[in-house]
Amino acid sequence: MVKCNPNYGKLAAGYLFPEIGRRVKAFTTGNPGVKVMRLGVGDTTQPLEPSIVKAMHAAVDGLSREDTYSGYGDEQGNAALRAAIAAWYGERGVTVEGGEVFVSDGAKCDSANIASIFASDSVVAVQDPAYPVYVDSNVIAGRTASFKDGRYEGLVYLPCTEENGFVPSPPSGKVDLIYLCSPNNPTGAVATREQLAEFVEYARANGAVIIFDAAYSFFITDSSLPRSIYEIPGAAECAIELSSFSKFAGFTGVRLGWSVVPKALKGDGCGDGGLNALWNRRQCTMFNGASNVAQAGGLAALSPEGREECGKTIEYYMENARVIREGLSSLGFKAYGGVNAPFAWVKTPGVGSWEFFDKLLNECRVVCTPGAGFGPCGEGFVRFSAFGRRENVQAAVASIRENLKL
Ligand code: PL4
């Protein structure tokens, strides 16, 4: 019989979001006709912006004619889109070349695939709690031992707690890869320049690489906060950045993201082309480029008109975040995040996070995400997504006020 990858057997639980879906389905099946308010998965709800729709329609029309039809595109992405992404970095005072940008079908895949360019015995550090893909993909790749007492042996956890404002210090020992996410999913914390500079300093001193997930950078309005790790001097020599059109342009279903792998980023055994050449090799072999229609939409999203339209939708979601954060605070909950980030991170009142998830669902018909699903330090918290429709967000806060039994 064929031998399967034994690392799948190490995974502690099913993937977080399908488990939430399963519990919500069980509730709705058992309570037909009862409407639930979904503030769980960070999935956008507002329609695509007019300029994006127009560009995607035009791209489809182009595909419908023999003279303008196009098939496979470049594995690395459309040159105009790569240049537009590089220009977006330029506006932040950061120099990124189009050849350092790799367009993809989203940051989830990139965050899972990127570690394939590093040695299989690399030591990995993650924020705890963290977006589960970083941990699970490294478990599957064999970079951890078994799951014991709530943690994977061999993985370095960087606790994000109330005490450190949910932004950890760099590891005390030596690691090879560090996953950082800012604005953070799930805590909503945003790292300052000084905090990111500490990680850059650590990475340069230890020959480590930071994998910086900036999927929510467009939600930062405070200009003193960094939107890209490359705003920190020296980061181009030690960091890869991942980002996405999902949340800022509503592309969760359209699918489009990118990674930046600077040419200055070198590693042992990857030759003169450095990690950029390795990721290029990986993408050419295993990826056939993002959808041409999605890329046309992405280009429109980055145009001045697209950005203005997307900015209004971001404001809409951030008003939702305010409603959630202030609404729950007024009920006596300790609520974090929700400013410069579309997630509120709320302390559960003396119950475990899955237990609180069940209480909110059963008593209030509100879906959140249990913090424990993001790592051991997420226990005792739940996450609320601000990506819902306003009326649902308001109804959810009202229902918690009226129906939660504590
Ligand atoms: C649900 C930090 C959401 N089924 O859409 P992508 O692939 O460009 O971006 C995914 C992504 C990347 N990085 C971070 C993210 O938070 C996300 C999306 N996370 C959430 O609720 O945490 C959607 C999750 C999706 C999933 O499994 O990822």
Residues whose N, C-alpha, C, O or C-beta is under 5 A from the ligand:
A	BS01	PL4	F17 G40 V41 G42 D105 G106 A107 K108 C109 Y131 C181 N185 D213 A215 S244 S246 T252 L256 G257
